[in-house]
């Protein structure tokens, strides 16, 4: 007697990727994974570099290719993708960097986590470097001093302030345990589409850098942000602003915009959120 056929998962995820100066070889494994993922309903590539080669590859794999015509930046590029996906009936949307790779079941497992936790608007998995070491991408909401200490102090002085830096980076967080945290990295943002739409997507005043922190803060006002180590992804993490002067200037420019928006010294909500996170270390009951 033949058994029943295995039930296929219902596609319930859309994905957006924003590219700038990438080759097909750089992104082919990621695109092939999206093409084969049965949980992905539709995926969009916004090309800030407008490459015919990438357009042909994306379309051949069944993705939606959008030529931006110019470099729109990170947040505005993803907002353009979200407009392309308007009307697509999918409860979850993944904002994805092109330098990420993950196992075939990763997205389905994250969708299941979101199904089980309706209070969560955004989830990020454990993110590793290619050598297997962990990337500390759970953070507090930044104050100006945090960015100055991490970026501009010389080595000897950094050692003096390492406790403050470690606190901002949540280095004491148990990265093997789920946690509610106030800020998650933009390299892999698995979002509830209704929450993403409710806050209006990315603030397009941020061309590059700090747009993910700003988005997290606005999503935090209407939902919980969850770090979920039950799923692991790999991220090359170029950290371009540490090596490129132009990118560093963009980072500074965005930081000024961020603190002009949310407050430089007096930001009582930031203080309240960060103190609560440190008091609990963000830890959840066993899930």
N, C-alpha and C positions, 0 to 999 in steps of 0.2 A: 504494500500500500504506500503510495507516494505521500510525502509530507506536504504541508502547506508551503507555498513559496515564501521566502523571507520577505518581510515587509520592508519596503524602501522608505528611507527618511523623507519627510516633506521638506522641500527647500524653504528655508525661512530666514536667510541671511543675504544681505547685499554687501558689496565690498567696494571701497574706493581706494585708488592708489594714485599719488601725484608724483610725476617723474620730472627730473631736470638733469640733462646730460647723462642719460643712461643708455646703454647698448642693449640689444636683444639678448645677448649672452648673459648680461648681468641679471636680467629678470625672468629669463625663460623658465627656470625651475619653479619659481613662484607662480607664474601664469599657468603653467601646466597643472600645478596643484589645484588652483582655483577652477580650472576647466573640468577637472575630474571629481571635485568635491560635490557630493550629492546634496549637501546642505546649502550650497550657494545657489541662489535664485538668479542673481545677475551681478556682474562686476564691471566697474568702469575704471578706465585708465585715463587720467588727465595728463597730457604731455605738455609741459611748459617749454619743451625744446622743439616740438613739432618735427618728429622723425618719421619719414615714410616707412622705413624699415620696421619701426615699432608699431606703427599703425597697421601694417600688413600682418604682423605677428599676432597682435591683439585680436583683430577681426577674424583671422584664421582659426583662433582658439575659441571663438564665440563670445568674446568680450566686447564692450562698448568703448570705442576710442574717441576721445575728445581732444582736438588740437586747441590749445589755449591761445595760440598766436603770439604770445609773449609770456614772460615769466610772471605768473600771477602771485607767486608765493604759495606757502603750504596751506594755510587756512582757506584762502579764497579759492584755491584749486579744489579742495575737498568740498567746499560749498557748491562749486559748479557741478561736481559729480552728484551731489545730493539733489540738485535740481533735475539732472538727467534721470534720476531714480524716482522722481515725484510720481505718485500713483502706483508704484510697485508695492504689492501687498506682502511686505516682509517685516516682522516685528523687530529684527535686529540688523544693525549696520556696523561693519568693521572698517575703521580708519586704519590703514595699513601702510607702513613704510616698505619701499621696494627691497630693502636689505634684510628682510625677515624671512625665515623659513620655519616650517612647523609640520608636525605629523598629520596624516590624513584625517584622523579623528578629532583633531584639536578643536575645530570650530563647532562641531556637533556637541562636544562635551561642554563648551562654554555656553552654548545655547541652552543646554539642559540646566546649567547653573542658574542662568537668568530665569528660566521657567520656574525654578524652585524658589527664587528670591525676588518677588515683584517689587520690593523696595529698592532694588539695585538698578541704577541707571547706567552704570559704566563698570566694566570689569577688565582687569589686566592680568594676564598669566605671569608665571615666573619667566623672566627673560635672562638668557645666558649669552655670554660671549662664545665665539666658535671654539675656544679652548675648554669650555664647560664651566668656567667661573661665572659667578652671579653678577648681574648688573643691578645696582641698588637704585631702582627707579621709583620706589615709593618715597614720597617726600612730604614735608610739611608745606604749608603755604609760605612763600618767601617774604621776608622783610628785606629791605635794601642791603642791610649789613650781611645777610647770608650770601648774596651774590658777590659782594665785594670780597668777602673772606675766601670764597671758593675759587675765585678767578684771578684776583690781582695781588694777593699777598705772596711774597717770596717764601720758599720752602721753610727756612728757620722760623719765620713768624707764623706760618700755618700750623706748625707743631704746637705753638702756644694756644692757638684757638681751635685745636682739633676737636675738643669736646663739643663746642658750639656747632662745628661743621658736621660732626657725626650725628648730633641731635637733629639737625635739619634734614640730613640724609636718611634718618631713621635706621641707622646702622644696627641699633639694638633690637630691631624688629626680628622676630623669628620668621625667616623667609620660607619656612616649611609649613607655616600655619596660615590659614585665611585671615585677612584683616581688613577692617574698614580704614581707609586712609584718605586724606584730603586732596592729594595730588598724584596723578598717575601719568606716565610718559605717553607722549603722542605717537610713539613708534608703533603701538598696537593698542587701539582703543575699541573695545567691543562694546557697543552702545545699544541701549534700548532706543529704537527709532522715535518713539513717541516723546521721550525725554529730550533727545537731541533736537527734535523739531520744536519742542516747547521753549527751549532756550535760544532758538534761532541759529543753531550751528556755530561756526567759528566767527569771531569778531574780525572782520576783514581789515581793520586798522593795523593788525599785526601782520606784517609781511612774512617774517620768519623769526622764530623763537618766541617763547612766552605765550603763544596762542593756545597751546595745550593746557598750560596752567590756568589761563583765563577761562577756557572752556570748562575745566574741572571745577573751578570755583562756582561758575554759574549752574552747573549740573548738581553740585553739592547742595545748592539751596533748595532743590526739589527732589533729591534722591540720595541714595548712598553710593559711594565709590568703593569697589571691592577689589582687593588683591587676592588672586586665586592660584595657589601653587600646585593645584592638582593637574594643571596643564602647563607645559613648558614649551617655549619657542626660542629660536636662536636669532640673535641680532648682531650684525657686524659692528654697528655703533661707531661711526667715523669720528664723532666729536669735532666737527669741522671748525667750530669757532675757537677751538684751542690751538689751531695751527694756521688759520687763515685770517689775516687782518681784516679783510672786507667782511667776513662772516662775524668776526668779533664786534665790529662796529654795528652790524645789524642787531646783534644780541643786545648791545648797550642801548641802541635806539628803541628796541622793543621793551626792554626793562623800564625805560623812562615812561613809555606809554602805559605800561602795566601799572606802575605805581602812581602815575597821574590819575588813573582810573579808579584804583582801589584804595589808595592812601599810602603815604610814605612812612611817616612815623606813627601817626594816630590811626590805627585800624583795629578797632575793638573786636570786630567779628573774626579777623585773622587770629588775634590773641586767644579768643575763646575757643576756636576750632583747634588750634595747635596745642593748647593746654589740655584739652580733653583727649586729644590723640596721644599725647605723651603720658597722660595719667593712666590710660588703659593699654598703651602700646598698640592700640587699634585692634586688639585680639578679640575674636568672636568666640562664642560658645562652639563646642564641637558640632560640625555640620556634616 
